[in-house]
Amino acid sequence: MNNVLLSVRDLSVAFHHDGKESLAVAHSSFYIAPGEIVALVGESGSGKSVSAASILRLLPYPAASHPSGQIFFEGKDLLKLSDAELRKVRGNDITMIFQEPMTSLNPLHTIEQQIGEILELHRQASGKALRPRILELLRQVGIREPEKRLSAYPHQLSGGQRQRVMIAMALANRPKLLIADEPTTALDVTVQAQILELLAGLKRDHGMSMLFITHDLGIVRKFADRVCVMTKGQIVETGPVEAIFSNPQHEYTRKLLAAEPKGQPPASDATRPVVMEGKDIRVWFPVKAGFMRRVVDHVKAVDGVDVTLRAGQTLGIVGESGSGKTTLGLALARLIGSKGSIRFEGQAIDGSSFKAMRPLRERLQVVFQDPYGSLSPRMSVGEIIAEGLKVHERSLSARERDDRVAWALEEVGLDSATRWRYPHEFSGGQRQRIAIARAMVLKPRFVMLDEPTSALDMSVQAQVVDLLRDLQQRHDLAYLFISHDLKVVKALANDLIVMRMGKVVEHGPAEQVFRAPKEDYTKALLAAAFDLKAMNIGGIRQ
């Protein structure tokens, strides 16, 4: 095939464990032309990331193998190159951005050290020439005041800044092909739009090709030239973006396109009982400096916020990273200290100690963002869900406890027989259902949901949204729903708070805020979430 930069032909990937072989990718083929953005889409487990990792031979050999296939880059089969030959390609001609920058960056090295290492390794710069080139790269990816960031460590940067640093490292040696594996999944909508705009500009200015892996079809439609749809290790449909979106041929493609959170949130009802109420909530973190570590300033993470949550109602909290969303939720749940008045079911809890809060914990539960990180890998699902019962309902017998665990699993749509299995044996969506079951088993009145769908595929997101809405109706739950995904918030929340830099920018009925936002910041958030063209991302195809 003429004018092709990368050609993947008949690729199969097998994993070997305990004498058994499982096929993750089966006889898949695709190509990327110079200056082209190809999107590889599909649900978790479809084989997208495994296919991408195969290009640079990043899979754990010999646990992984290629029963069939060839991967040609500029006429050379990458699967047949020696390690020395492959090292000249990796990080130089082909680079990769991973999904989670915090785990991809070295926590012990500064930003300057990590970018400098890439440049030195491929002899693009060394010695005194390193710093100017590093600063140039940081400016290129939109890092403000890069001189102040050189000595920073990854934990001192926001999620968007860390992802920009990852892009700077990937671009350091001016690659011909960039593989971006879910580079915007964990980012807020405005930061996501900025990253996409940055990548689109790099493609336009440098003619760089890109393999863009994602499950967000909204991004694909505005960003990619062609799309390959993958499921169960096979590419089932491929073609120009507009053709795939306007006339999908495969049933799985049609399913993906239809998989957005749907349904209506509960109707607002100011007569419902108040479950949680906060007045003038403040969470200030001290900034210390000097030899004596004196407090010289405060980071006002939450600064004078009022909230009211009612039974059977959902209050959505939205805003960028660092706006104070999660800090507010943790303060209301009394998981961090705060100032201001907090009442739960009419009882003042703002001055309650950890011990005093313990009897209330069964009625006040939290579901976290990362289901895999919040579930112990050493405990079975049954043990994880039963843990709260052992603390809060000690009078239950072992049989009664097991019955409650089975009930909780059935409540969230899982087979109760799976309670003997471990978290790693479940998909991401199933793990989030387990995390929800852990909260539901205690029959709470208030549930804080902290980004519970951000790590999930679109179709799984829709299923979890339906589940949460159903549980709320059945048990009259009050939800505090924290998210940067405004499409999910729109499907769940009947009341909405928009936060920025610790303060409430806009507050009102969700339908009204979505239909006619008053503040410029809210308008920018909605534009980023629902109209990527408003962020200058559309129209990049050439």
KOLKOL-96688 format. One record per residue (C-alpha): residue in three letters; residue number from 1; x, y, z. Coordinates in steps of 0.2 Angstrom, whole numbers. Layout:
<nodes>
NODE, ALA, NUM, X, Y, Z;
...
</nodes>
This chain:
<nodes>
NODE, MET, 1, 0, 0, 0;
NODE, ASN, 2, 7, 17, -5;
NODE, ASN, 3, 10, 32, 6;
NODE, VAL, 4, 7, 22, 22;
NODE, LEU, 5, 17, 26, 38;
NODE, LEU, 6, 12, 11, 49;
NODE, SER, 7, 3, -5, 43;
NODE, VAL, 8, -3, -18, 56;
NODE, ARG, 9, -7, -34, 47;
NODE, ASP, 10, -16, -49, 53;
NODE, LEU, 11, -11, -46, 71;
NODE, SER, 12, -15, -58, 85;
NODE, VAL, 13, -9, -57, 103;
NODE, ALA, 14, -10, -71, 115;
NODE, PHE, 15, -7, -71, 134;
NODE, HIS, 16, -1, -87, 143;
NODE, HIS, 17, -5, -91, 161;
NODE, ASP, 18, -5, -107, 171;
NODE, GLY, 19, -3, -117, 155;
NODE, LYS, 20, -18, -109, 147;
NODE, GLU, 21, -18, -97, 132;
NODE, SER, 22, -31, -83, 129;
NODE, LEU, 23, -32, -73, 113;
NODE, ALA, 24, -33, -54, 117;
NODE, VAL, 25, -32, -48, 99;
NODE, ALA, 26, -37, -59, 84;
NODE, HIS, 27, -31, -56, 66;
NODE, SER, 28, -34, -38, 66;
NODE, SER, 29, -27, -26, 53;
NODE, PHE, 30, -26, -7, 51;
NODE, TYR, 31, -15, 7, 44;
NODE, ILE, 32, -10, 25, 47;
NODE, ALA, 33, -5, 37, 33;
NODE, PRO, 34, 7, 51, 36;
NODE, GLY, 35, -1, 66, 44;
NODE, GLU, 36, -17, 56, 48;
NODE, ILE, 37, -26, 54, 65;
NODE, VAL, 38, -34, 36, 66;
NODE, ALA, 39, -45, 33, 81;
NODE, LEU, 40, -46, 15, 89;
NODE, VAL, 41, -62, 14, 99;
NODE, GLY, 42, -71, 0, 109;
NODE, GLU, 43, -75, -5, 126;
NODE, SER, 44, -63, -10, 140;
NODE, GLY, 45, -55, -27, 136;
NODE, SER, 46, -58, -25, 117;
NODE, GLY, 47, -40, -26, 113;
NODE, LYS, 48, -36, -7, 109;
NODE, SER, 49, -22, -5, 122;
NODE, VAL, 50, -14, -22, 118;
NODE, SER, 51, -14, -18, 100;
NODE, ALA, 52, -5, -1, 103;
NODE, ALA, 53, 7, -9, 115;
NODE, SER, 54, 12, -22, 102;
NODE, ILE, 55, 18, -8, 90;
NODE, LEU, 56, 32, -4, 102;
NODE, ARG, 57, 33, -22, 109;
NODE, LEU, 58, 29, -16, 126;
NODE, LEU, 59, 19, -32, 131;
NODE, PRO, 60, 27, -43, 145;
NODE, TYR, 61, 36, -56, 135;
NODE, PRO, 62, 35, -71, 136;
NODE, ALA, 63, 19, -70, 145;
NODE, ALA, 64, 12, -62, 129;
NODE, SER, 65, 16, -68, 111;
NODE, HIS, 66, 10, -64, 93;
NODE, PRO, 67, 4, -80, 85;
NODE, SER, 68, 2, -71, 69;
NODE, GLY, 69, 5, -54, 62;
NODE, GLN, 70, 17, -41, 55;
NODE, ILE, 71, 19, -22, 60;
NODE, PHE, 72, 27, -12, 47;
NODE, PHE, 73, 34, 5, 51;
NODE, GLU, 74, 42, 14, 36;
NODE, GLY, 75, 44, -3, 28;
NODE, LYS, 76, 52, -12, 43;
NODE, ASP, 77, 43, -26, 52;
NODE, LEU, 78, 44, -20, 71;
NODE, LEU, 79, 41, -37, 77;
NODE, LYS, 80, 57, -43, 69;
NODE, LEU, 81, 69, -29, 74;
NODE, SER, 82, 82, -33, 87;
NODE, ASP, 83, 81, -24, 104;
NODE, ALA, 84, 95, -12, 99;
NODE, GLU, 85, 86, -8, 82;
NODE, LEU, 86, 69, -6, 92;
NODE, ARG, 87, 77, 6, 104;
NODE, LYS, 88, 81, 18, 90;
NODE, VAL, 89, 63, 18, 85;
NODE, ARG, 90, 55, 19, 103;
NODE, GLY, 91, 54, 37, 110;
NODE, ASN, 92, 62, 44, 94;
NODE, ASP, 93, 51, 39, 78;
NODE, ILE, 94, 37, 32, 88;
NODE, THR, 95, 31, 39, 105;
NODE, MET, 96, 17, 35, 117;
NODE, ILE, 97, 6, 44, 129;
NODE, PHE, 98, -2, 34, 143;
NODE, GLN, 99, -19, 36, 151;
NODE, GLU, 100, -13, 40, 169;
NODE, PRO, 101, 1, 52, 169;
NODE, MET, 102, 3, 51, 188;
NODE, THR, 103, 8, 32, 187;
NODE, SER, 104, 18, 35, 171;
NODE, LEU, 105, 29, 49, 178;
NODE, ASN, 106, 43, 45, 190;
NODE, PRO, 107, 38, 52, 207;
NODE, LEU, 108, 56, 54, 213;
NODE, HIS, 109, 62, 64, 198;
NODE, THR, 110, 59, 83, 194;
NODE, ILE, 111, 50, 88, 177;
NODE, GLU, 112, 67, 94, 171;
NODE, GLN, 113, 76, 78, 175;
NODE, GLN, 114, 62, 67, 166;
NODE, ILE, 115, 61, 77, 150;
NODE, GLY, 116, 80, 79, 150;
NODE, GLU, 117, 83, 60, 151;
NODE, ILE, 118, 73, 58, 135;
NODE, LEU, 119, 83, 71, 126;
NODE, GLU, 120, 100, 64, 132;
NODE, LEU, 121, 95, 46, 128;
NODE, HIS, 122, 92, 49, 110;
NODE, ARG, 123, 106, 62, 109;
NODE, GLN, 124, 94, 76, 104;
NODE, ALA, 125, 102, 88, 117;
NODE, SER, 126, 115, 87, 131;
NODE, GLY, 127, 124, 98, 144;
NODE, LYS, 128, 119, 116, 143;
NODE, ALA, 129, 108, 114, 128;
NODE, LEU, 130, 96, 103, 138;
NODE, ARG, 131, 87, 117, 148;
NODE, PRO, 132, 83, 128, 133;
NODE, ARG, 133, 75, 114, 124;
NODE, ILE, 134, 66, 108, 139;
NODE, LEU, 135, 58, 125, 142;
NODE, GLU, 136, 54, 126, 123;
NODE, LEU, 137, 45, 110, 125;
NODE, LEU, 138, 35, 115, 140;
NODE, ARG, 139, 30, 131, 132;
NODE, GLN, 140, 25, 121, 116;
NODE, VAL, 141, 13, 111, 127;
NODE, GLY, 142, 6, 126, 135;
NODE, ILE, 143, 14, 125, 153;
NODE, ARG, 144, 13, 143, 160;
NODE, GLU, 145, 29, 150, 168;
NODE, PRO, 146, 39, 134, 163;
NODE, GLU, 147, 55, 141, 172;
NODE, LYS, 148, 45, 138, 189;
NODE, ARG, 149, 40, 121, 184;
NODE, LEU, 150, 57, 114, 180;
NODE, SER, 151, 61, 109, 199;
NODE, ALA, 152, 43, 103, 202;
NODE, TYR, 153, 39, 84, 205;
NODE, PRO, 154, 23, 76, 197;
NODE, HIS, 155, 13, 77, 213;
NODE, GLN, 156, 15, 96, 213;
NODE, LEU, 157, 6, 97, 196;
NODE, SER, 158, -12, 96, 192;
NODE, GLY, 159, -19, 82, 181;
NODE, GLY, 160, -19, 93, 166;
NODE, GLN, 161, -1, 99, 169;
NODE, ARG, 162, 5, 81, 171;
NODE, GLN, 163, -3, 76, 155;
NODE, ARG, 164, 5, 91, 146;
NODE, VAL, 165, 22, 85, 153;
NODE, MET, 166, 19, 68, 146;
NODE, ILE, 167, 15, 76, 129;
NODE, ALA, 168, 31, 86, 130;
NODE, MET, 169, 41, 70, 134;
NODE, ALA, 170, 33, 62, 119;
NODE, LEU, 171, 36, 76, 107;
NODE, ALA, 172, 54, 79, 113;
NODE, ASN, 173, 62, 70, 98;
NODE, ARG, 174, 49, 76, 85;
NODE, PRO, 175, 41, 59, 82;
NODE, LYS, 176, 33, 54, 66;
NODE, LEU, 177, 20, 44, 75;
NODE, LEU, 178, 12, 47, 92;
NODE, ILE, 179, 1, 34, 101;
NODE, ALA, 180, -11, 42, 113;
NODE, ASP, 181, -19, 29, 124;
NODE, GLU, 182, -34, 37, 132;
NODE, PRO, 183, -25, 53, 135;
NODE, THR, 184, -40, 63, 141;
NODE, THR, 185, -51, 51, 151;
NODE, ALA, 186, -46, 57, 168;
NODE, LEU, 187, -46, 76, 164;
NODE, ASP, 188, -60, 89, 166;
NODE, VAL, 189, -69, 94, 151;
NODE, THR, 190, -60, 111, 149;
NODE, VAL, 191, -43, 103, 151;
NODE, GLN, 192, -48, 89, 140;
NODE, ALA, 193, -53, 102, 126;
NODE, GLN, 194, -36, 111, 129;
NODE, ILE, 195, -26, 94, 127;
NODE, LEU, 196, -36, 90, 111;
NODE, GLU, 197, -33, 107, 104;
NODE, LEU, 198, -14, 105, 108;
NODE, LEU, 199, -13, 88, 99;
NODE, ALA, 200, -23, 94, 84;
NODE, GLY, 201, -11, 109, 83;
NODE, LEU, 202, 4, 98, 83;
NODE, LYS, 203, -3, 87, 70;
NODE, ARG, 204, -7, 102, 59;
NODE, ASP, 205, 10, 111, 62;
NODE, HIS, 206, 22, 96, 61;
NODE, GLY, 207, 12, 83, 50;
NODE, MET, 208, 13, 71, 64;
NODE, SER, 209, 3, 55, 63;
NODE, MET, 210, -7, 49, 78;
NODE, LEU, 211, -16, 33, 84;
NODE, PHE, 212, -29, 39, 96;
NODE, ILE, 213, -36, 26, 108;
NODE, THR, 214, -52, 31, 117;
NODE, HIS, 215, -70, 26, 121;
NODE, ASP, 216, -77, 43, 120;
NODE, LEU, 217, -85, 44, 103;
NODE, GLY, 218, -89, 63, 105;
NODE, ILE, 219, -70, 66, 104;
NODE, VAL, 220, -68, 54, 89;
NODE, ARG, 221, -81, 63, 79;
NODE, LYS, 222, -72, 80, 81;
NODE, PHE, 223, -54, 75, 81;
NODE, ALA, 224, -50, 60, 70;
NODE, ASP, 225, -49, 57, 51;
NODE, ARG, 226, -53, 39, 51;
NODE, VAL, 227, -60, 27, 65;
NODE, CYS, 228, -57, 8, 68;
NODE, VAL, 229, -70, 0, 79;
NODE, MET, 230, -64, -15, 90;
NODE, THR, 231, -73, -28, 100;
NODE, LYS, 232, -67, -44, 107;
NODE, GLY, 233, -50, -42, 100;
NODE, GLN, 234, -56, -39, 82;
NODE, ILE, 235, -59, -24, 71;
NODE, VAL, 236, -77, -25, 66;
NODE, GLU, 237, -78, -9, 56;
NODE, THR, 238, -67, 4, 49;
NODE, GLY, 239, -69, 20, 38;
NODE, PRO, 240, -69, 39, 38;
NODE, VAL, 241, -76, 47, 53;
NODE, GLU, 242, -92, 55, 45;
NODE, ALA, 243, -96, 39, 36;
NODE, ILE, 244, -95, 28, 52;
NODE, PHE, 245, -105, 41, 62;
NODE, SER, 246, -119, 44, 49;
NODE, ASN, 247, -121, 26, 43;
NODE, PRO, 248, -113, 13, 54;
NODE, GLN, 249, -114, -4, 47;
NODE, HIS, 250, -110, -16, 61;
NODE, GLU, 251, -122, -19, 76;
NODE, TYR, 252, -108, -16, 89;
NODE, THR, 253, -104, 1, 81;
NODE, ARG, 254, -123, 6, 82;
NODE, LYS, 255, -123, 0, 100;
NODE, LEU, 256, -108, 11, 104;
NODE, LEU, 257, -115, 26, 96;
NODE, ALA, 258, -131, 24, 106;
NODE, ALA, 259, -122, 22, 123;
NODE, GLU, 260, -124, 39, 131;
NODE, PRO, 261, -132, 41, 148;
NODE, LYS, 262, -151, 44, 145;
NODE, GLY, 263, -166, 46, 156;
NODE, GLN, 264, -172, 60, 167;
NODE, PRO, 265, -166, 65, 185;
NODE, PRO, 266, -179, 65, 199;
NODE, ALA, 267, -190, 80, 198;
NODE, SER, 268, -185, 93, 210;
NODE, ASP, 269, -196, 93, 226;
NODE, ALA, 270, -192, 106, 240;
NODE, THR, 271, -204, 98, 251;
NODE, ARG, 272, -194, 82, 253;
NODE, PRO, 273, -185, 79, 270;
NODE, VAL, 274, -168, 87, 272;
NODE, VAL, 275, -155, 73, 274;
NODE, MET, 276, -139, 84, 274;
NODE, GLU, 277, -136, 103, 276;
NODE, GLY, 278, -121, 113, 276;
NODE, LYS, 279, -119, 132, 279;
NODE, ASP, 280, -103, 142, 276;
NODE, ILE, 281, -92, 127, 273;
NODE, ARG, 282, -74, 132, 273;
NODE, VAL, 283, -59, 121, 271;
NODE, TRP, 284, -42, 130, 271;
NODE, PHE, 285, -26, 122, 270;
NODE, PRO, 286, -11, 132, 278;
NODE, VAL, 287, 4, 136, 267;
NODE, LYS, 288, 20, 136, 278;
NODE, ALA, 289, 37, 144, 274;
NODE, GLY, 290, 53, 148, 282;
NODE, PHE, 291, 65, 139, 294;
NODE, MET, 292, 51, 139, 308;
NODE, ARG, 293, 38, 133, 296;
NODE, ARG, 294, 26, 148, 300;
NODE, VAL, 295, 9, 149, 291;
NODE, VAL, 296, 11, 163, 278;
NODE, ASP, 297, -5, 160, 268;
NODE, HIS, 298, -19, 148, 266;
NODE, VAL, 299, -26, 138, 251;
NODE, LYS, 300, -44, 141, 251;
NODE, ALA, 301, -50, 124, 244;
NODE, VAL, 302, -68, 127, 250;
NODE, ASP, 303, -73, 145, 254;
NODE, GLY, 304, -90, 148, 261;
NODE, VAL, 305, -101, 135, 252;
NODE, ASP, 306, -119, 131, 257;
NODE, VAL, 307, -128, 115, 252;
NODE, THR, 308, -144, 106, 255;
NODE, LEU, 309, -147, 88, 250;
NODE, ARG, 310, -165, 80, 251;
NODE, ALA, 311, -171, 62, 251;
NODE, GLY, 312, -173, 55, 234;
NODE, GLN, 313, -164, 70, 226;
NODE, THR, 314, -147, 72, 218;
NODE, LEU, 315, -136, 88, 220;
NODE, GLY, 316, -122, 88, 206;
NODE, ILE, 317, -106, 97, 210;
NODE, VAL, 318, -96, 101, 194;
NODE, GLY, 319, -80, 111, 191;
NODE, GLU, 320, -62, 109, 185;
NODE, SER, 321, -48, 100, 195;
NODE, GLY, 322, -44, 110, 210;
NODE, SER, 323, -61, 118, 211;
NODE, GLY, 324, -65, 110, 228;
NODE, LYS, 325, -78, 98, 223;
NODE, THR, 326, -71, 82, 231;
NODE, THR, 327, -65, 93, 246;
NODE, LEU, 328, -82, 99, 249;
NODE, GLY, 329, -89, 81, 248;
NODE, LEU, 330, -76, 75, 261;
NODE, ALA, 331, -80, 89, 272;
NODE, LEU, 332, -99, 85, 272;
NODE, ALA, 333, -95, 67, 275;
NODE, ARG, 334, -84, 72, 290;
NODE, LEU, 335, -69, 64, 282;
NODE, ILE, 336, -58, 80, 283;
NODE, GLY, 337, -59, 94, 295;
NODE, SER, 338, -69, 110, 291;
NODE, LYS, 339, -77, 126, 297;
NODE, GLY, 340, -95, 130, 296;
NODE, SER, 341, -112, 121, 301;
NODE, ILE, 342, -115, 103, 295;
NODE, ARG, 343, -131, 94, 300;
NODE, PHE, 344, -135, 76, 295;
NODE, GLU, 345, -153, 71, 298;
NODE, GLY, 346, -156, 86, 309;
NODE, GLN, 347, -141, 82, 320;
NODE, ALA, 348, -126, 94, 321;
NODE, ILE, 349, -110, 84, 316;
NODE, ASP, 350, -98, 98, 311;
NODE, GLY, 351, -90, 97, 329;
NODE, SER, 352, -91, 78, 330;
NODE, SER, 353, -75, 68, 333;
NODE, PHE, 354, -70, 52, 323;
NODE, LYS, 355, -78, 41, 337;
NODE, ALA, 356, -94, 51, 338;
NODE, MET, 357, -96, 49, 319;
NODE, ARG, 358, -94, 31, 319;
NODE, PRO, 359, -113, 26, 323;
NODE, LEU, 360, -118, 37, 309;
NODE, ARG, 361, -106, 30, 296;
NODE, GLU, 362, -118, 16, 290;
NODE, ARG, 363, -131, 29, 285;
NODE, LEU, 364, -118, 40, 277;
NODE, GLN, 365, -108, 31, 263;
NODE, VAL, 366, -95, 35, 250;
NODE, VAL, 367, -92, 28, 232;
NODE, PHE, 368, -75, 32, 225;
NODE, GLN, 369, -69, 36, 208;
NODE, ASP, 370, -57, 21, 205;
NODE, PRO, 371, -66, 5, 209;
NODE, TYR, 372, -50, -5, 207;
NODE, GLY, 373, -40, 6, 219;
NODE, SER, 374, -54, 6, 232;
NODE, LEU, 375, -56, -13, 233;
NODE, SER, 376, -44, -24, 242;
NODE, PRO, 377, -36, -36, 230;
NODE, ARG, 378, -33, -48, 245;
NODE, MET, 379, -51, -50, 250;
NODE, SER, 380, -65, -59, 241;
NODE, VAL, 381, -80, -48, 235;
NODE, GLY, 382, -91, -56, 249;
NODE, GLU, 383, -78, -51, 262;
NODE, ILE, 384, -76, -33, 255;
NODE, ILE, 385, -95, -30, 256;
NODE, ALA, 386, -97, -39, 273;
NODE, GLU, 387, -84, -28, 281;
NODE, GLY, 388, -95, -14, 285;
NODE, LEU, 389, -108, -26, 292;
NODE, LYS, 390, -95, -33, 304;
NODE, VAL, 391, -92, -15, 311;
NODE, HIS, 392, -109, -8, 311;
NODE, GLU, 393, -121, -23, 313;
NODE, ARG, 394, -112, -34, 325;
NODE, SER, 395, -128, -43, 330;
NODE, LEU, 396, -129, -52, 313;
NODE, SER, 397, -125, -70, 313;
NODE, ALA, 398, -113, -76, 299;
NODE, ARG, 399, -128, -83, 289;
NODE, GLU, 400, -138, -66, 291;
NODE, ARG, 401, -122, -57, 285;
NODE, ASP, 402, -120, -68, 270;
NODE, ASP, 403, -138, -66, 266;
NODE, ARG, 404, -136, -47, 266;
NODE, VAL, 405, -121, -48, 255;
NODE, ALA, 406, -130, -58, 242;
NODE, TRP, 407, -145, -46, 243;
NODE, ALA, 408, -133, -31, 240;
NODE, LEU, 409, -125, -40, 225;
NODE, GLU, 410, -142, -43, 218;
NODE, GLU, 411, -147, -25, 221;
NODE, VAL, 412, -133, -19, 209;
NODE, GLY, 413, -137, -32, 196;
NODE, LEU, 414, -123, -45, 200;
NODE, ASP, 415, -125, -63, 203;
NODE, SER, 416, -124, -67, 221;
NODE, ALA, 417, -113, -82, 217;
NODE, THR, 418, -99, -71, 212;
NODE, ARG, 419, -96, -66, 230;
NODE, TRP, 420, -82, -79, 232;
NODE, ARG, 421, -72, -71, 218;
NODE, TYR, 422, -59, -57, 219;
NODE, PRO, 423, -59, -40, 212;
NODE, HIS, 424, -46, -43, 198;
NODE, GLU, 425, -59, -56, 191;
NODE, PHE, 426, -71, -43, 186;
NODE, SER, 427, -72, -29, 173;
NODE, GLY, 428, -72, -11, 177;
NODE, GLY, 429, -90, -9, 177;
NODE, GLN, 430, -93, -24, 188;
NODE, ARG, 431, -80, -18, 200;
NODE, GLN, 432, -89, -1, 202;
NODE, ARG, 433, -106, -11, 205;
NODE, ILE, 434, -96, -20, 219;
NODE, ALA, 435, -91, -3, 226;
NODE, ILE, 436, -109, 3, 226;
NODE, ALA, 437, -115, -14, 234;
NODE, ARG, 438, -102, -11, 248;
NODE, ALA, 439, -111, 6, 251;
NODE, MET, 440, -129, -1, 249;
NODE, VAL, 441, -127, -16, 260;
NODE, LEU, 442, -128, -4, 275;
NODE, LYS, 443, -144, 4, 269;
NODE, PRO, 444, -138, 22, 269;
NODE, ARG, 445, -148, 38, 268;
NODE, PHE, 446, -134, 49, 260;
NODE, VAL, 447, -121, 43, 247;
NODE, MET, 448, -107, 54, 241;
NODE, LEU, 449, -102, 48, 223;
NODE, ASP, 450, -85, 55, 219;
NODE, GLU, 451, -83, 53, 200;
NODE, PRO, 452, -90, 35, 200;
NODE, THR, 453, -91, 34, 181;
NODE, SER, 454, -75, 43, 175;
NODE, ALA, 455, -65, 28, 172;
NODE, LEU, 456, -79, 18, 163;
NODE, ASP, 457, -83, 15, 145;
NODE, MET, 458, -98, 25, 138;
NODE, SER, 459, -109, 9, 137;
NODE, VAL, 460, -104, 5, 155;
NODE, GLN, 461, -107, 23, 161;
NODE, ALA, 462, -125, 22, 154;
NODE, GLN, 463, -128, 6, 164;
NODE, VAL, 464, -121, 13, 180;
NODE, VAL, 465, -131, 29, 178;
NODE, ASP, 466, -147, 18, 176;
NODE, LEU, 467, -142, 8, 191;
NODE, LEU, 468, -139, 23, 202;
NODE, ARG, 469, -156, 31, 197;
NODE, ASP, 470, -165, 15, 201;
NODE, LEU, 471, -157, 13, 218;
NODE, GLN, 472, -161, 31, 222;
NODE, GLN, 473, -180, 28, 218;
NODE, ARG, 474, -180, 11, 227;
NODE, HIS, 475, -172, 17, 243;
NODE, ASP, 476, -176, 36, 243;
NODE, LEU, 477, -157, 40, 244;
NODE, ALA, 478, -149, 58, 244;
NODE, TYR, 479, -135, 59, 232;
NODE, LEU, 480, -120, 71, 231;
NODE, PHE, 481, -114, 68, 214;
NODE, ILE, 482, -97, 74, 210;
NODE, SER, 483, -91, 74, 192;
NODE, HIS, 484, -82, 83, 178;
NODE, ASP, 485, -93, 73, 165;
NODE, LEU, 486, -108, 85, 162;
NODE, LYS, 487, -117, 73, 151;
NODE, VAL, 488, -118, 61, 166;
NODE, VAL, 489, -123, 75, 178;
NODE, LYS, 490, -137, 80, 167;
NODE, ALA, 491, -144, 63, 167;
NODE, LEU, 492, -143, 61, 186;
NODE, ALA, 493, -144, 78, 195;
NODE, ASN, 494, -159, 89, 198;
NODE, ASP, 495, -150, 102, 207;
NODE, LEU, 496, -133, 109, 202;
NODE, ILE, 497, -118, 118, 210;
NODE, VAL, 498, -104, 125, 199;
NODE, MET, 499, -88, 127, 208;
NODE, ARG, 500, -72, 137, 204;
NODE, MET, 501, -57, 140, 216;
NODE, GLY, 502, -66, 135, 231;
NODE, LYS, 503, -82, 146, 228;
NODE, VAL, 504, -99, 143, 221;
NODE, VAL, 505, -100, 151, 204;
NODE, GLU, 506, -118, 146, 200;
NODE, HIS, 507, -131, 137, 209;
NODE, GLY, 508, -149, 132, 204;
NODE, PRO, 509, -160, 119, 196;
NODE, ALA, 510, -150, 108, 185;
NODE, GLU, 511, -162, 110, 170;
NODE, GLN, 512, -161, 128, 171;
NODE, VAL, 513, -142, 129, 173;
NODE, PHE, 514, -140, 118, 158;
NODE, ARG, 515, -153, 127, 147;
NODE, ALA, 516, -148, 145, 151;
NODE, PRO, 517, -131, 147, 161;
NODE, LYS, 518, -129, 164, 168;
NODE, GLU, 519, -110, 164, 172;
NODE, ASP, 520, -96, 164, 158;
NODE, TYR, 521, -87, 150, 167;
NODE, THR, 522, -102, 139, 167;
NODE, LYS, 523, -105, 143, 149;
NODE, ALA, 524, -86, 138, 145;
NODE, LEU, 525, -89, 121, 154;
NODE, LEU, 526, -105, 117, 145;
NODE, ALA, 527, -96, 122, 128;
NODE, ALA, 528, -82, 111, 132;
NODE, ALA, 529, -94, 96, 137;
NODE, PHE, 530, -107, 98, 123;
NODE, ASP, 531, -99, 107, 109;
NODE, LEU, 532, -80, 104, 106;
NODE, LYS, 533, -81, 115, 91;
NODE, ALA, 534, -83, 130, 103;
NODE, MET, 535, -65, 125, 109;
NODE, ASN, 536, -58, 127, 92;
NODE, ILE, 537, -55, 108, 90;
NODE, GLY, 538, -67, 105, 76;
NODE, GLY, 539, -62, 108, 58;
NODE, ILE, 540, -44, 101, 60;
NODE, ARG, 541, -46, 88, 46;
NODE, GLN, 542, -36, 92, 31;
</nodes>
